[in-house]
Amino acid sequence: MSSQNLKISPHCDAQFRFLTSETKYLAAIAGLGGGKTHAGAEKALVMCLQNPGIRGCVTAPSYKMLRDATIPKYEELFNKIENFAQFLGGDSPMARLRDGGEILFRSTEKPDYLRGGEYGFVHMDEAAQSPHYAFQILQGRLRQRKKDNTFYPLQMWITTTPSGLNWIYTEFIMQERPDFEVASWSTKDNIYLPPEYYNELLRQYSGKFGSQELEGKFLVMQGDCMFDVNNLERILKYDCTMPKEMFEHGFVSMWKEPVIGVKYVMAADCADRGGGGMNCAVIIDQFGEECLEIWGEIPMDKFAQLIDQFGREYNRALVGVEVNGTAGGYIVKTLRTLGYPKLYRRGKDEDDVGWYTSAFNREVILQSYRTAVDRNQTKIHNAEAVKEMRTFVSKPSGKWEHLEGCFDDRVMTRAIAWRMKDEKQGFGTIISSVKRLVTTC
């Protein structure tokens, strides 16, 4: 088969739309056995044939999944064209194309390892099992140029079965954007499956799980999310805006400048992940409107410096750093060394500086913030914060937590800031954040 007579073979209208779409960010969401991986690999083959020298990155949640499913599908399709691709195994599997292009196959288990490459296309297979952070990193790698210095098509597509209300829902379903598109189909739409395949699965899968696994549907239910879903969508549509200014290479986003005479509080959530993870701080005013956010994989010394700098700019905001981990304690120590004038105290002792989230107060501050959001007592401008709220759900244990692969830094930081604001303004019952010490005798 030559590149000239290669024909795509969609088995339904939605898959044809996926294969032919030129939208920058594209999602194929389908049920089990729906031919998602096949469609993703077929789209990559067409992309490579039409763009000699292109470099692609194909991911799966693990190397085992790459080797068992994704790479074999790529080999099956690419080898239909004689001597077009040479597949190499090892710890860093790849395919070399005869026109100078190449495809790297990578796991998303450690997203930071995805940095460094420049790609003309990206395919994330079984993306629902990969972290949102991997998607964000790969977005930044989509920038390969041709020899004439023009760009390749720069397209990124994901293929997956839904897995609860995760980051794919917030990126592709929850909001309409011109550069994002979804093609969705059911398991039964795949005409190449064995007879009775769908009916046999239908007998095993029922209810909500069946809708997810066979029909490729996200389970959009009010009870899953801590916050009012309809209100979050209203906030996303009407209140969320691009920042007026961004500083420090995008780590700092500002929506509202400081105003003389207005009081501000700033809460900070520090990542204890061995130097990785996300640090987050948010400033809200005395009226509950968020003004500025610091967020990103920021070195601790830099994070402390940014808290000190912007805390002072916002009329010496009351700063409460969560001190549950060692990172929080380090930030507090650094802020004291810098002479920051107004740090939150949870007790009367000299060392009782910083916010401590305990099993005793966590539910209370979350429920307080939930009420504020649902009743529009606070004003949220950051769309990423709303996305986190949409994936902040009730787990089987009864605890409110983020879905696997998602973050909750922005939710917890805002909840702490809201409680600090209420305490500062004298509203409501003050919930102590004193850490309960275990004593033995």
N, C-alpha and C positions, 0 to 999 in steps of 0.2 A: 504493500500500500504506500503511495506517495503522499506528500503533503498537499498535492494539488487535488487529489480525489478523496481526501479524508472527509468523512461526513459524520456529524454528531448524531447521536441516536437517542433523543429524549423519549421518555415513555409517557409524558403528560405535558400539558400546557405550561404548568408552573416550572417544570424542569427545563423546558425550552427557553422560558424567560430567563431563568438563572444562567443557562449556558450562553445566551446571547447578550445579556445585559452588560453595559459598560459603566454602570454606577460604581463609584470608587469603593464603597464598603457594601458588601453584598452577603446576605445570609441565606443558605439553603437549610430549611428546618423541616424535617420529615420524620415519619415513624420508623420503627425497626424494619430493616430490610427494604427501605424505600429507595435505595440506590444513591445515598448522599455522597459517600466516598467516591463512588464511580463518577458521579457528576462533577465533583470537585477536581478529580484527576483529569477528566476529559476536558474541562475548562482550562486546566494548566497546559495540556497538550496543545490545544488550539492557540493559547497565548504564546507558547514557545515557537510554534510553527510560523506564526504571524510576526514574531519579533526576534529575529536572529540575534544571538548574543545576550539575551535577557537572563537575569539571575533571579531565581525564585527561592523562597523559603517555605517549606511545608512542615507543619507541626502536628503533634498529637500529644495527649496528656502524659505519655510515657514512651520510652524506647521500645518496650515490649509491644505496645499497641502499634507503634510505627512498623515494627518488623513483622507483626502478625497480620496486619490489615492494610495499613496505608501504603507502605512501600510495595507490597505485592500487587496492589491495584495499579499503582503507577507503572510498575514493570510490565504488567499485562497490556496496558494501553500503549505505552511508549514503544514497546518492542514490536508493535504492529507495523511500525515503519522501520525497515531494515537498516541496521547500523546507525540509527539516529541517536541512541542514548546508551551510555555505558554506566551500569549501576555498580557502585563500590560500597562495600560494607564497612565493618570496623566500628570504632567508637564514635566516629563522625560520618555516618552514611551520607552519600551524595550520588548524584547522577551527572555525568559530564555529557554534554550535547555536542554533536559534530560541528555545529556552527560557532562553537566557543562559549555557548551558554552553559549554565549549570543550575542544579537544584540541590539545595541543602535540606536534609531531613533532621529536624531537631525536636527534642522533648521540651515541654513547658514546665517540667518539674522544678527547675530553677530559672525563673524568668530572666534574671539578670544576665545569664549566660547567652541570652538572645541579642545582647547589645553588640555593636561593632560592624555588622554587615549592612550593605546597601542593596536593596532589592527592587526589582521591577514589578514583582507580584508576591503575594503571600497567601497561602492556603492553610487555615487552621482546621484540622479534622477533629471531629468529636469535641468541638470547642467548649461545650457546656461543662466539660470536666476540667478545662484549663482555667487558670485564674485570670481575672480581668486585667491584672497588672501585665500579663504576657501580651494581651491584645494592645494595651497602651504602648508598651515598648515597641512592638512590631509596627505600629502606626508610624512611629518616628523613624523607622528604618526604610520606609517606602520612598526611596529617593534616587534610584539608579538612573544615571545618564547614559546616553548613547555616545558613540565616538564623535558625533557632530555637536555634542553638548546639549542636545535636546533630551527630554525625559522619555523613558519608556511609559507604557500606559498607566503604571502605578495603580494597580487594583488589588484589593484585599478581600478575600471571601472566606466565609466560615461554613462548615457543614456539620450539622449536629442534630441530635434529638433533644427536645427540651428537658431540662432537669430542674423543675421548680422555677420560682421567680428569681432567676439569677441575673448576672450582669448582661447577658444577651437580651433579656427582656428590657432592661433599662436602656440599652444602647440602640436596639433595633425595633422594639415594639412600642415602648412607652411614649416616644415622641417622634414626630414626623420631621425628617430633615432631607433636603434634596440629594445629599450625597450618601444616604443610607437606603437600602432596599431589601425587602424580604420576599423570598419565594418559598411557599410552603405547600407540602403535599402529604398524602396519607400513604401508609404501607400498601394499601390495596391498589394504589395508582401504579405500582410497579408491575407491568404486564409480564415481566420476565421471571417472576417468582414462581415456585412450584405450585401446582394446584392445591387448594385447601390450606396453603401456608397462612393466609390471613385469617381464615375461619378458625384454624387451630389455635392461633395466638389469641383470637377474640374470646375463645372459651376460657383461656387462662387469665387474661387481663380484663378487668372490668372497672367500671366507675371512673374516677379521676385518673387512676394510674393507666387505664386503658386509653383514655383520651390523650394522655401525654405520650405513651410509648407507641401507639399505633396511628394516631391521627396527627401527631406532631403539634399538639396544642399546648400553649402555656396555661398553667392552672391559675387563672386570674381570679382570686377570691378575696373578698374583703377581710375575712378572718385570718388570713395568713400574715398580714402586715400589721405592725404595731400602730401605724398611723392611718388616718382615713385616706383610702386610695384615691377617691374622687377629688378630694381636696389637694392631695399632692399633685395630681395632674393639673388642677387649676393653678397652683403655685408655679409649677413648671412652665405653664403657658403664659401667665400674666406677670409674675413677680421676678422670675429668674432672668438675668440679663448678663451680657458680657461685662467684665470689670471695666471701670473707667480707666484704670491704670494697672500695669503689672510691673513688678520690680524683681530684682535678684534672679534673673534668668527664668522668670515665671513662677518662682516659689511663693511670691507674695501677690495677692490679688486684692485690689481695693475697689469697693463699690461706693463708699461714702466717706468724704473727707472729715477730719475732726472739726468740731464746732466749739467755739469758746463757751464755757459755762455748762456744757453737757458732760455728764458722767458716763464713764465707760468701764466695762469689765472685760477681761481677757482670760480665757481658759486655754490650757495647753495639755495635750495628750502626747506623751513621749513613747517612741517605739523602742522596746527592749528586744532587739533582734540581732545582736552582735554586729551593729553597724548598718544593718539593712532596715527595711521596713519604712513606714511613713510616719513622720512627725507632723502634728497638726496643732494649730492655734487659731482661735477665732476671737474677734472683738465685736461685741454688741453694745449698743448705747442703752441709756436708761429707759428708753421707750421700747426696747426689744428688737430693734432693727439691726441686722448684721452689717458691719461696715468693712471689715477686712479679714482676710484669711491667709495664714501661712500654712503651706502643705507641701510635702514632698520628702524625698529621701535625702534629708539634709544632715550634714555632720552636726554632732551635738554642740560643739563650740559655736558654730554658725547659727544654729537654732536659738541658742541662748542670746546671742548678739541681736538677732532679729526681734526676739521678744522684748528685749530691753529697748531697742531703737523705736519700735512702733508703739510699745506701751507708753513710752514717754511722749511720743507725738500725739497720742490720743489722751491728752490731759492727764498724764500719769495714771493710766487705767489701773484698776485693781487687778492684779495678775494672780491667777490660781493655777499652779502647775500640779497635775496629777502625779503623786509620788508613790504609786503602788510598786514600781520597779526601780532598779538602780539608776536608770536613765533620768527619771524624774528628780531623784535626789541630787544628781549631778547638776541638772539644770538649775534647781533652786540654789545650790551652793554657788554656782557661777553668777547667778543674778544678784546674790548677796555680795559677792566679791565686786561686781560692777556697781554696787550701791543703788540697786533699783529701789525707789522710794516707797512702793506700796504693794507688798506681797500678802496674799491671802493667808490668814492664820486659822487653824482649826482648833486651837486650844491656847492655853495661857503660857505654856512652857516655851522656852527659847527655841526649842527644836520643832515646835508644832507649826511649821511653815509648809504650806502646800495643801492640796486637796487629796484626801484618801478616799477612794471608792471601795466600799465594803459591801458584803452581802446585806448588811443592815440598811444602807442608804441607796444602793444602786436602783432598786425597783422604784423607790420614791422619786428620785430625780428624773428617771425615765418617764414615769407617769405624769409628773409635773410638766415636763417638756412636751409630752404627747398632747396634753390638754392645750398647751400654748399653741402648738402647731395646728391642731384640729380646729381650734376656735379663732385662729388667725390673730393671736395676741402677739406673735413674733412675725417678723418679715424676713423671708429667706431669699437671697439673691443668687446663690450659687446652685446651678443645676446639678453639679456633682453631689452636693449634699442631699438634694432631693432623691437622687438615684440611690444613694446609700440608705435613705429612709425606706425606700420601696423594697429593699432587700433585707430590712431589719425585721425579722419574723419570729413567731413563737415556735420554739423547738419542742420535740416530744417531751423533754424534761420540764416544760412549762416556762423555761427561761427565754427572755427576749435576746436574740443574738443575730449576727449577720449570717447570711447564707455562705456555704463553703465557696471559697474563691472570691468572696467580696470583702469589703472593708467596713468597719464601723467607727473609724477614727473621727469622722466629721459628726456623726450622731452623738457619740459620747462627749466630745468636746463642747458641742452646743448645749447638751443637757446640763453639763457642769456650769457653763457660763450662765445659763438661765437661772439655775439655783443660786449662783453667786449674786446675780442681779436682784433676785427676790430678797435674799438676805441683806444685801446692801441697802435696798429701799425699804426694808422693814415689813415686807408682805409675807404672809403665810407662816407656817411653823418652821423654825430653823432645824434642819436635820443635821446632827453632828456627823462629821466625817472622821472622828477620832478612831484610829486603829485600835482594835481591842487586842490587848496583849495576853498571851497565855502564860500563866504562872504555875509553877509546880512547888510542892512542899514535901 
